[in-house]
Amino acid sequence: MHILKCAECKSYGLKETCDCGSKRVRVKPAKYSPEDKYAVYRRKAKENVGNQDL
Ligand SMILES: [Zn+2]
């Protein structure tokens, strides 16, 4: 399965033709940025701290 993105209205979807009438083009799946990675890490760390408090 691949995701298509409309160049006109920037909407994403699986249909090649966008609701706005333009053609959607295939986009690569977004890679996790270091910031996202750290955000998850932070969230997990927070959960661990919460468990310790219990
Ligand atoms: Zn569109």
N, CA, C, O and the ligand as a Tripos MOL2 file, in Angstrom:
@<TRIPOS>MOLECULE
protein
  217   215    55     0     0
PROTEIN
NO_CHARGES

@<TRIPOS>ATOM
      1 N           0.8510   -1.1980    0.0000 N.3       1 MET1
      2 CA          0.0000    0.0000    0.0000 C.3       1 MET1
      3 C           0.8840    1.2430    0.0000 C.2       1 MET1
      4 O           1.8750    1.3170    0.7260 O.2       1 MET1
      5 N           0.5220    2.1850   -0.7980 N.am      2 HIS2
      6 CA          1.2980    3.4120   -0.8300 C.3       2 HIS2
      7 C           0.3700    4.6090   -0.6750 C.2       2 HIS2
      8 O          -0.8170    4.5570   -0.9980 O.2       2 HIS2
      9 N           0.9350    5.6470   -0.1880 N.am      3 ILE3
     10 CA          0.1530    6.8690    0.0490 C.3       3 ILE3
     11 C           0.4080    7.8450   -1.0790 C.2       3 ILE3
     12 O           1.5380    8.0220   -1.5330 O.2       3 ILE3
     13 N          -0.6500    8.4650   -1.5130 N.am      4 LEU4
     14 CA         -0.5290    9.4560   -2.5710 C.3       4 LEU4
     15 C          -0.8290   10.8320   -1.9960 C.2       4 LEU4
     16 O          -1.6340   10.9950   -1.0790 O.2       4 LEU4
     17 N          -0.1480   11.8110   -2.5710 N.am      5 LYS5
     18 CA         -0.3360   13.1770   -2.0800 C.3       5 LYS5
     19 C          -0.6910   14.0920   -3.2360 C.2       5 LYS5
     20 O          -0.0860   14.0360   -4.3070 O.2       5 LYS5
     21 N          -1.6670   14.9220   -3.0020 N.am      6 CYS6
     22 CA         -2.0890   15.8750   -4.0240 C.3       6 CYS6
     23 C          -1.1710   17.0880   -3.9900 C.2       6 CYS6
     24 O          -0.9450   17.6780   -2.9340 O.2       6 CYS6
     25 N          -0.6490   17.4490   -5.1380 N.am      7 ALA7
     26 CA          0.2520   18.5890   -5.2010 C.3       7 ALA7
     27 C          -0.5160   19.9030   -5.0880 C.2       7 ALA7
     28 O           0.0570   20.9380   -4.7470 O.2       7 ALA7
     29 N          -1.8000   19.8550   -5.3750 N.am      8 GLU8
     30 CA         -2.6040   21.0820   -5.3540 C.3       8 GLU8
     31 C          -3.0490   21.4540   -3.9470 C.2       8 GLU8
     32 O          -2.7620   22.5470   -3.4590 O.2       8 GLU8
     33 N          -3.7500   20.5350   -3.3070 N.am      9 CYS9
     34 CA         -4.3090   20.8680   -1.9980 C.3       9 CYS9
     35 C          -3.5950   20.1610   -0.8620 C.2       9 CYS9
     36 O          -3.9890   20.2860    0.2980 O.2       9 CYS9
     37 N          -2.5370   19.4100   -1.1930 N.am     10 LYS10
     38 CA         -1.6770   18.7610   -0.1920 C.3      10 LYS10
     39 C          -2.4010   17.6990    0.6260 C.2      10 LYS10
     40 O          -1.9620   17.3370    1.7180 O.2      10 LYS10
     41 N          -3.5010   17.2090    0.0960 N.am     11 SER11
     42 CA         -4.2190   16.1820    0.8360 C.3      11 SER11
     43 C          -3.6260   14.8170    0.5230 C.2      11 SER11
     44 O          -3.0760   14.6000   -0.5570 O.2      11 SER11
     45 N          -3.7430   13.9090    1.4690 N.am     12 TYR12
     46 CA         -3.2170   12.5610    1.2800 C.3      12 TYR12
     47 C          -4.3640   11.5950    1.0630 C.2      12 TYR12
     48 O          -5.4770   11.8100    1.5450 O.2      12 TYR12
     49 N          -4.0790   10.5300    0.3320 N.am     13 GLY13
     50 CA         -5.1110    9.5330    0.1210 C.3      13 GLY13
     51 C          -4.5770    8.3680   -0.6660 C.2      13 GLY13
     52 O          -3.4080    8.3430   -1.0500 O.2      13 GLY13
     53 N          -5.4370    7.4050   -0.9050 N.am     14 LEU14
     54 CA         -5.0320    6.2130   -1.6510 C.3      14 LEU14
     55 C          -5.5060    6.2630   -3.0850 C.2      14 LEU14
     56 O          -5.0280    5.4980   -3.9230 O.2      14 LEU14
     57 N          -6.4460    7.1570   -3.3850 N.am     15 LYS15
     58 CA         -6.9470    7.3030   -4.7520 C.3      15 LYS15
     59 C          -6.0030    8.1960   -5.5500 C.2      15 LYS15
     60 O          -5.4950    9.1950   -5.0420 O.2      15 LYS15
     61 N          -5.7750    7.8170   -6.8160 N.am     16 GLU16
     62 CA         -4.8650    8.6130   -7.6400 C.3      16 GLU16
     63 C          -5.4550    9.9700   -7.9740 C.2      16 GLU16
     64 O          -4.7240   10.9440   -8.1560 O.2      16 GLU16
     65 N          -6.7550   10.0330   -8.0550 N.am     17 THR17
     66 CA         -7.3880   11.3080   -8.3350 C.3      17 THR17
     67 C          -7.8980   11.9200   -7.0400 C.2      17 THR17
     68 O          -8.6680   11.3110   -6.2970 O.2      17 THR17
     69 N          -7.4510   13.1250   -6.7960 N.am     18 CYS18
     70 CA         -7.8350   13.8020   -5.5590 C.3      18 CYS18
     71 C          -9.2690   14.3060   -5.6620 C.2      18 CYS18
     72 O          -9.8280   14.4270   -6.7520 O.2      18 CYS18
     73 N          -9.8390   14.5920   -4.5210 N.am     19 ASP19
     74 CA        -11.1940   15.1410   -4.4910 C.3      19 ASP19
     75 C         -11.2630   16.4930   -5.1890 C.2      19 ASP19
     76 O         -12.3260   16.8950   -5.6620 O.2      19 ASP19
     77 N         -10.1280   17.2020   -5.2570 N.am     20 CYS20
     78 CA        -10.1210   18.5220   -5.8900 C.3      20 CYS20
     79 C          -9.9760   18.3990   -7.4010 C.2      20 CYS20
     80 O         -10.0460   19.3970   -8.1180 O.2      20 CYS20
     81 N          -9.7710   17.1580   -7.8910 N.am     21 GLY21
     82 CA         -9.6830   16.9580   -9.3270 C.3      21 GLY21
     83 C          -8.2720   16.8090   -9.8340 C.2      21 GLY21
     84 O          -8.0660   16.4070  -10.9790 O.2      21 GLY21
     85 N          -7.2890   17.1260   -9.0050 N.am     22 SER22
     86 CA         -5.8990   16.9850   -9.4180 C.3      22 SER22
     87 C          -5.4350   15.5540   -9.2000 C.2      22 SER22
     88 O          -6.0700   14.7690   -8.4960 O.2      22 SER22
     89 N          -4.3130   15.2440   -9.8220 N.am     23 LYS23
     90 CA         -3.7500   13.9050   -9.6490 C.3      23 LYS23
     91 C          -2.8400   13.8770   -8.4410 C.2      23 LYS23
     92 O          -2.0570   14.7950   -8.1980 O.2      23 LYS23
     93 N          -2.9660   12.7910   -7.6870 N.am     24 ARG24
     94 CA         -2.0740   12.6360   -6.5530 C.3      24 ARG24
     95 C          -0.8160   11.9050   -6.9940 C.2      24 ARG24
     96 O          -0.8580   11.0720   -7.8990 O.2      24 ARG24
     97 N           0.2770   12.2130   -6.3640 N.am     25 VAL25
     98 CA          1.5460   11.5540   -6.6780 C.3      25 VAL25
     99 C           2.0150   10.7700   -5.4650 C.2      25 VAL25
    100 O           1.6900   11.0970   -4.3230 O.2      25 VAL25
    101 N           2.7820    9.7320   -5.7390 N.am     26 ARG26
    102 CA          3.2550    8.8740   -4.6640 C.3      26 ARG26
    103 C           4.3070    9.6010   -3.8220 C.2      26 ARG26
    104 O           5.1500   10.3270   -4.3470 O.2      26 ARG26
    105 N           4.2390    9.3960   -2.5460 N.am     27 VAL27
    106 CA          5.2300    9.9980   -1.6510 C.3      27 VAL27
    107 C           5.8920    8.8910   -0.8480 C.2      27 VAL27
    108 O           5.2990    7.8500   -0.5640 O.2      27 VAL27
    109 N           7.1280    9.1520   -0.4960 N.am     28 LYS28
    110 CA          7.8410    8.1870    0.3490 C.3      28 LYS28
    111 C           7.3300    8.3200    1.7760 C.2      28 LYS28
    112 O           6.9850    9.4140    2.2220 O.2      28 LYS28
    113 N           7.2840    7.2090    2.4810 N.am     29 PRO29
    114 CA          6.8710    7.2930    3.8740 C.3      29 PRO29
    115 C           7.8480    8.1570    4.6550 C.2      29 PRO29
    116 O           9.0620    8.0640    4.4730 O.2      29 PRO29
    117 N           7.3190    8.9740    5.5010 N.am     30 ALA30
    118 CA          8.1700    9.8790    6.2650 C.3      30 ALA30
    119 C           9.0300    9.1060    7.2490 C.2      30 ALA30
    120 O           8.5460    8.2530    7.9940 O.2      30 ALA30
    121 N          10.2970    9.4190    7.2320 N.am     31 LYS31
    122 CA         11.1880    8.7740    8.1950 C.3      31 LYS31
    123 C          11.0520    9.4680    9.5440 C.2      31 LYS31
    124 O          10.6890   10.6410    9.6360 O.2      31 LYS31
    125 N          11.3520    8.7130   10.5660 N.am     32 TYR32
    126 CA         11.2960    9.3110   11.8940 C.3      32 TYR32
    127 C          12.4400   10.2920   12.0420 C.2      32 TYR32
    128 O          13.5980    9.9440   11.8090 O.2      32 TYR32
    129 N          12.1320   11.4670   12.4130 N.am     33 SER33
    130 CA         13.1780   12.4470   12.6480 C.3      33 SER33
    131 C          13.7360   12.2320   14.0510 C.2      33 SER33
    132 O          13.0580   11.6750   14.9150 O.2      33 SER33
    133 N          14.9630   12.6690   14.2740 N.am     34 PRO34
    134 CA         15.5570   12.5220   15.6120 C.3      34 PRO34
    135 C          14.6680   13.1240   16.6860 C.2      34 PRO34
    136 O          14.6080   12.6190   17.8070 O.2      34 PRO34
    137 N          13.9850   14.1940   16.3470 N.am     35 GLU35
    138 CA         13.1280   14.8500   17.3390 C.3      35 GLU35
    139 C          11.9790   13.9340   17.7380 C.2      35 GLU35
    140 O          11.6330   13.8380   18.9150 O.2      35 GLU35
    141 N          11.3810   13.2530   16.7400 N.am     36 ASP36
    142 CA         10.2900   12.3220   17.0350 C.3      36 ASP36
    143 C          10.7840   11.2050   17.9390 C.2      36 ASP36
    144 O          10.1170   10.7960   18.8890 O.2      36 ASP36
    145 N          11.9890   10.7220   17.6060 N.am     37 LYS37
    146 CA         12.5780    9.6220   18.3620 C.3      37 LYS37
    147 C          12.7280   10.0270   19.8220 C.2      37 LYS37
    148 O          12.3710    9.2790   20.7320 O.2      37 LYS37
    149 N          13.2540   11.2010   20.0200 N.am     38 TYR38
    150 CA         13.4620   11.6550   21.3850 C.3      38 TYR38
    151 C          12.1330   11.8960   22.0960 C.2      38 TYR38
    152 O          12.0120   11.6920   23.3040 O.2      38 TYR38
    153 N          11.1530   12.3290   21.3330 N.am     39 ALA39
    154 CA          9.8410   12.5750   21.9350 C.3      39 ALA39
    155 C           9.2780   11.2710   22.4760 C.2      39 ALA39
    156 O           8.7340   11.2370   23.5800 O.2      39 ALA39
    157 N           9.4070   10.1910   21.7010 N.am     40 VAL40
    158 CA          8.9330    8.8870   22.1560 C.3      40 VAL40
    159 C           9.7250    8.4470   23.3740 C.2      40 VAL40
    160 O           9.1700    7.9450   24.3520 O.2      40 VAL40
    161 N          11.0230    8.6450   23.2960 N.am     41 TYR41
    162 CA         11.9020    8.2510   24.3970 C.3      41 TYR41
    163 C          11.5140    8.9910   25.6670 C.2      41 TYR41
    164 O          11.4530    8.4170   26.7540 O.2      41 TYR41
    165 N          11.2520   10.2870   25.4980 N.am     42 ARG42
    166 CA         10.8580   11.0940   26.6500 C.3      42 ARG42
    167 C           9.5680   10.5770   27.2460 C.2      42 ARG42
    168 O           9.4250   10.4720   28.4650 O.2      42 ARG42
    169 N           8.6090   10.2490   26.3500 N.am     43 ARG43
    170 CA          7.3050    9.7930   26.8060 C.3      43 ARG43
    171 C           7.4600    8.4830   27.5920 C.2      43 ARG43
    172 O           6.8330    8.2870   28.6330 O.2      43 ARG43
    173 N           8.3100    7.5950   27.0650 N.am     44 LYS44
    174 CA          8.5210    6.3150   27.7480 C.3      44 LYS44
    175 C           9.1830    6.5450   29.0970 C.2      44 LYS44
    176 O           8.8100    5.9400   30.1020 O.2      44 LYS44
    177 N          10.1610    7.4210   29.1010 N.am     45 ALA45
    178 CA         10.8650    7.7140   30.3430 C.3      45 ALA45
    179 C           9.8810    8.2450   31.3740 C.2      45 ALA45
    180 O           9.9510    7.9090   32.5560 O.2      45 ALA45
    181 N           8.9670    9.0780   30.9030 N.am     46 LYS46
    182 CA          7.9750    9.6560   31.8010 C.3      46 LYS46
    183 C           7.0860    8.5450   32.3770 C.2      46 LYS46
    184 O           6.7640    8.5460   33.5650 O.2      46 LYS46
    185 N           6.7030    7.6080   31.5200 N.am     47 GLU47
    186 CA          5.8640    6.4960   31.9760 C.3      47 GLU47
    187 C           6.5900    5.6800   33.0320 C.2      47 GLU47
    188 O           6.0040    5.2660   34.0320 O.2      47 GLU47
    189 N           7.8870    5.4560   32.7890 N.am     48 ASN48
    190 CA          8.6760    4.6740   33.7400 C.3      48 ASN48
    191 C           8.7280    5.3660   35.0930 C.2      48 ASN48
    192 O           8.6060    4.7320   36.1420 O.2      48 ASN48
    193 N           8.9090    6.6630   35.0460 N.am     49 VAL49
    194 CA          8.9520    7.4250   36.2900 C.3      49 VAL49
    195 C           7.6210    7.2930   37.0130 C.2      49 VAL49
    196 O           7.5650    7.1330   38.2320 O.2      49 VAL49
    197 N           6.5360    7.3660   36.2170 N.am     50 GLY50
    198 CA          5.2120    7.2390   36.8300 C.3      50 GLY50
    199 C           5.0270    5.8840   37.4910 C.2      50 GLY50
    200 O           4.4400    5.7870   38.5690 O.2      50 GLY50
    201 N           5.5360    4.8250   36.8370 N.am     51 ASN51
    202 CA          5.4050    3.4860   37.4120 C.3      51 ASN51
    203 C           6.1990    3.3760   38.7150 C.2      51 ASN51
    204 O           5.7650    2.7430   39.6780 O.2      51 ASN51
    205 N           7.3460    3.9980   38.7160 N.am     52 GLN52
    206 CA          8.1790    3.9460   39.9260 C.3      52 GLN52
    207 C           7.4800    4.6470   41.0830 C.2      52 GLN52
    208 O           7.5580    4.2180   42.2340 O.2      52 GLN52
    209 N           6.8090    5.7170   40.7530 N.am     53 ASP53
    210 CA          6.1050    6.4580   41.8080 C.3      53 ASP53
    211 C           5.0060    5.6090   42.4240 C.2      53 ASP53
    212 O           4.7040    5.7380   43.6100 O.2      53 ASP53
    213 N           4.3980    4.7250   41.5990 N.am     54 LEU54
    214 CA          3.3410    3.8620   42.1230 C.3      54 LEU54
    215 C           3.9680    2.7430   42.9620 C.2      54 LEU54
    216 O           3.2510    1.8990   43.4990 O.2      54 LEU54
    217 ZN         -6.2630   17.9110   -4.1970 Zn       55 ZN55
@<TRIPOS>BOND
     1     1     2 1
     2     2     3 1
     3     3     4 2
     4     3     5 am
     5     5     6 1
     6     6     7 1
     7     7     8 2
     8     7     9 am
     9     9    10 1
    10    10    11 1
    11    11    12 2
    12    11    13 am
    13    13    14 1
    14    14    15 1
    15    15    16 2
    16    15    17 am
    17    17    18 1
    18    18    19 1
    19    19    20 2
    20    19    21 am
    21    21    22 1
    22    22    23 1
    23    23    24 2
    24    23    25 am
    25    25    26 1
    26    26    27 1
    27    27    28 2
    28    27    29 am
    29    29    30 1
    30    30    31 1
    31    31    32 2
    32    31    33 am
    33    33    34 1
    34    34    35 1
    35    35    36 2
    36    35    37 am
    37    37    38 1
    38    38    39 1
    39    39    40 2
    40    39    41 am
    41    41    42 1
    42    42    43 1
    43    43    44 2
    44    43    45 am
    45    45    46 1
    46    46    47 1
    47    47    48 2
    48    47    49 am
    49    49    50 1
    50    50    51 1
    51    51    52 2
    52    51    53 am
    53    53    54 1
    54    54    55 1
    55    55    56 2
    56    55    57 am
    57    57    58 1
    58    58    59 1
    59    59    60 2
    60    59    61 am
    61    61    62 1
    62    62    63 1
    63    63    64 2
    64    63    65 am
    65    65    66 1
    66    66    67 1
    67    67    68 2
    68    67    69 am
    69    69    70 1
    70    70    71 1
    71    71    72 2
    72    71    73 am
    73    73    74 1
    74    74    75 1
    75    75    76 2
    76    75    77 am
    77    77    78 1
    78    78    79 1
    79    79    80 2
    80    79    81 am
    81    81    82 1
    82    82    83 1
    83    83    84 2
    84    83    85 am
    85    85    86 1
    86    86    87 1
    87    87    88 2
    88    87    89 am
    89    89    90 1
    90    90    91 1
    91    91    92 2
    92    91    93 am
    93    93    94 1
    94    94    95 1
    95    95    96 2
    96    95    97 am
    97    97    98 1
    98    98    99 1
    99    99   100 2
   100    99   101 am
   101   101   102 1
   102   102   103 1
   103   103   104 2
   104   103   105 am
   105   105   106 1
   106   106   107 1
   107   107   108 2
   108   107   109 am
   109   109   110 1
   110   110   111 1
   111   111   112 2
   112   111   113 am
   113   113   114 1
   114   114   115 1
   115   115   116 2
   116   115   117 am
   117   117   118 1
   118   118   119 1
   119   119   120 2
   120   119   121 am
   121   121   122 1
   122   122   123 1
   123   123   124 2
   124   123   125 am
   125   125   126 1
   126   126   127 1
   127   127   128 2
   128   127   129 am
   129   129   130 1
   130   130   131 1
   131   131   132 2
   132   131   133 am
   133   133   134 1
   134   134   135 1
   135   135   136 2
   136   135   137 am
   137   137   138 1
   138   138   139 1
   139   139   140 2
   140   139   141 am
   141   141   142 1
   142   142   143 1
   143   143   144 2
   144   143   145 am
   145   145   146 1
   146   146   147 1
   147   147   148 2
   148   147   149 am
   149   149   150 1
   150   150   151 1
   151   151   152 2
   152   151   153 am
   153   153   154 1
   154   154   155 1
   155   155   156 2
   156   155   157 am
   157   157   158 1
   158   158   159 1
   159   159   160 2
   160   159   161 am
   161   161   162 1
   162   162   163 1
   163   163   164 2
   164   163   165 am
   165   165   166 1
   166   166   167 1
   167   167   168 2
   168   167   169 am
   169   169   170 1
   170   170   171 1
   171   171   172 2
   172   171   173 am
   173   173   174 1
   174   174   175 1
   175   175   176 2
   176   175   177 am
   177   177   178 1
   178   178   179 1
   179   179   180 2
   180   179   181 am
   181   181   182 1
   182   182   183 1
   183   183   184 2
   184   183   185 am
   185   185   186 1
   186   186   187 1
   187   187   188 2
   188   187   189 am
   189   189   190 1
   190   190   191 1
   191   191   192 2
   192   191   193 am
   193   193   194 1
   194   194   195 1
   195   195   196 2
   196   195   197 am
   197   197   198 1
   198   198   199 1
   199   199   200 2
   200   199   201 am
   201   201   202 1
   202   202   203 1
   203   203   204 2
   204   203   205 am
   205   205   206 1
   206   206   207 1
   207   207   208 2
   208   207   209 am
   209   209   210 1
   210   210   211 1
   211   211   212 2
   212   211   213 am
   213   213   214 1
   214   214   215 1
   215   215   216 2
@<TRIPOS>SUBSTRUCTURE
     1 MET1         2 RESIDUE 1 A MET
     2 HIS2         6 RESIDUE 1 A HIS
     3 ILE3        10 RESIDUE 1 A ILE
     4 LEU4        14 RESIDUE 1 A LEU
     5 LYS5        18 RESIDUE 1 A LYS
     6 CYS6        22 RESIDUE 1 A CYS
     7 ALA7        26 RESIDUE 1 A ALA
     8 GLU8        30 RESIDUE 1 A GLU
     9 CYS9        34 RESIDUE 1 A CYS
    10 LYS10       38 RESIDUE 1 A LYS
    11 SER11       42 RESIDUE 1 A SER
    12 TYR12       46 RESIDUE 1 A TYR
    13 GLY13       50 RESIDUE 1 A GLY
    14 LEU14       54 RESIDUE 1 A LEU
    15 LYS15       58 RESIDUE 1 A LYS
    16 GLU16       62 RESIDUE 1 A GLU
    17 THR17       66 RESIDUE 1 A THR
    18 CYS18       70 RESIDUE 1 A CYS
    19 ASP19       74 RESIDUE 1 A ASP
    20 CYS20       78 RESIDUE 1 A CYS
    21 GLY21       82 RESIDUE 1 A GLY
    22 SER22       86 RESIDUE 1 A SER
    23 LYS23       90 RESIDUE 1 A LYS
    24 ARG24       94 RESIDUE 1 A ARG
    25 VAL25       98 RESIDUE 1 A VAL
    26 ARG26      102 RESIDUE 1 A ARG
    27 VAL27      106 RESIDUE 1 A VAL
    28 LYS28      110 RESIDUE 1 A LYS
    29 PRO29      114 RESIDUE 1 A PRO
    30 ALA30      118 RESIDUE 1 A ALA
    31 LYS31      122 RESIDUE 1 A LYS
    32 TYR32      126 RESIDUE 1 A TYR
    33 SER33      130 RESIDUE 1 A SER
    34 PRO34      134 RESIDUE 1 A PRO
    35 GLU35      138 RESIDUE 1 A GLU
    36 ASP36      142 RESIDUE 1 A ASP
    37 LYS37      146 RESIDUE 1 A LYS
    38 TYR38      150 RESIDUE 1 A TYR
    39 ALA39      154 RESIDUE 1 A ALA
    40 VAL40      158 RESIDUE 1 A VAL
    41 TYR41      162 RESIDUE 1 A TYR
    42 ARG42      166 RESIDUE 1 A ARG
    43 ARG43      170 RESIDUE 1 A ARG
    44 LYS44      174 RESIDUE 1 A LYS
    45 ALA45      178 RESIDUE 1 A ALA
    46 LYS46      182 RESIDUE 1 A LYS
    47 GLU47      186 RESIDUE 1 A GLU
    48 ASN48      190 RESIDUE 1 A ASN
    49 VAL49      194 RESIDUE 1 A VAL
    50 GLY50      198 RESIDUE 1 A GLY
    51 ASN51      202 RESIDUE 1 A ASN
    52 GLN52      206 RESIDUE 1 A GLN
    53 ASP53      210 RESIDUE 1 A ASP
    54 LEU54      214 RESIDUE 1 A LEU
    55 ZN55       217 GROUP 0 **** ****
